[in-house]
Amino acid sequence: MNSQFIKIDANLIYQNLVNLKQLVFEVTDACNLKCKYCGYGELYEGYDPRKRQNLSLNRAKNVILYLAEIWNKNIDSSLCQPFSIGFYGGEPLINIILIKDMIRFTESLEINRKKIYYNMTTNGILLKRHIDFLVNKKIRLLISLDGNEQNHSYRIDHHGNNSHGQVVNNVKKLQLKYPEYFKKYVRFNTVLHNMNSVESAHKYVMDTFGKKTTISSLNNSGIRQDKIKEFYNMFQNVDASIEKSGNREKLETELFLEAPRISQLTNFIYRFSGNMFDNYRSLFYDENKIETVPTGTCTPFFKKMFITVNGKILPCEKVNHEFAMGQVSDDRVEIDFDQIADMFNNYVFKFVKRCKTCVNIRKCSQCVFQIDEVKTPAPKCRSYIGSHAFQNYISKNLDYLGKHPALYKQIMKEVRIEN
């Protein structure tokens, strides 16, 4: 491949903060459930110990003030960018006082060029207590629901009780009281495992609430060595689950982008059809001559900034806590742009030799911080595609598109891809 790789610098990281799209706060590490597959549970390592702590208001304020100062210095007030503040946990509604204080504080500030939205990932247990507030602030909700009661049986409370009935009852109350809010601002997420299936979860959420659910696989990064067998007993592949369905074609049509084959076809059309462009520059330049960084790892804060309950600053909630890129205290925010750039370059350039021969390098989505061996001298990339594998990839997608020609029109009409 004729790719030209560069190292990032402090200025690029600063510019990412100028144009930051999303800020997510881990408002508490406490949770009223003890889900067996929780990313902060017994199966995984790489996160700070959970001590039922709450994020302090001073730390949250300091981050917002730090960013607001950057935005007000660097942004043309004639333009407006949407900006999302997210609340994460633990279960964020446990610390609703902080959430209310943060929103009140943010709304009191003069911030140029930012139209602020709020979102939250919740297990739904405390939903009924705070419905009016959530609706009033138009907070976008992502509610965890694994399907029917049996499907949901890994999502238990600290006494071992299935949380399904409580969650469904709370969500139904929300839907009944505020149907328009529910229609516009509420989404569902299903974690796939050996107690449910894509078909059963999709059908249950659709029949019960009239909405599709996104399907998430169990995270296969950061698994404790002594829990690997337990993890794979619980794990289920999305595509294999769909294959087991009595009517795969119908299920895939209903799922659309949640179906792996259609999602893969969408990415194929986006990346290789020649009819899609990331920006105007792509129309005038050969992308193989445009300098880029190795791997598909997002440059720090290009998409998101995540603040842990302990004040660690990360580029994403999926990144191991040992890769913190700053710290916020009750007094100040500490971010060393040069240090972050050095750390980032050190890790991504471990893969540069493989990247040079990877057919997919320009459209890679592999984050190096999701590779368990990244700290070793010669880690392996999970997403490497050689020329032979790439030809198979092209053939499979063209064959699927040939059998489902209407999908091309549907994808081009309905799908919006955001970087």
Buried (B, 14 or more C-beta within 10 A) or exposed (E): EEBEBEBBEBEBBBBBBBBBBBBBBBBBBBBBBBBBBBBBBEBBBBBBEBEEBBBBBEBBBBBBBBBBEBBBEBBEEEEEBEBBBBBBBBBBBBBBEBBEBBBEBBEEEEBBBBEBBBBBBBBBBBBBEBBEBBBEBEBBBBBBBBBBEEBBBBBBBEEEEBBBEBBBEBBBEBBEEBEEBBEEBBBBBBBBBEBBBBBBBBBBBBEBBEBBBBBBBBBEBBBEEEBEEBBEEBBBEBBEBBEEBEEBEEBBBBBBBBBBBBBBBBBBBBBBEEEEEEEEEEEEEEBEEEEBBBBBBBBBBBBBBBBBBBBBBBBBBBBBEEBBBBBBEEEEBEBBBEEBBBBBBEBBBBBEEBBBEBBBBBBBEBBBBBBBEBEEEEBEBEBBBEEEEBEEBEEBBEEBBEEBEEBBEBBBEEBEEEE
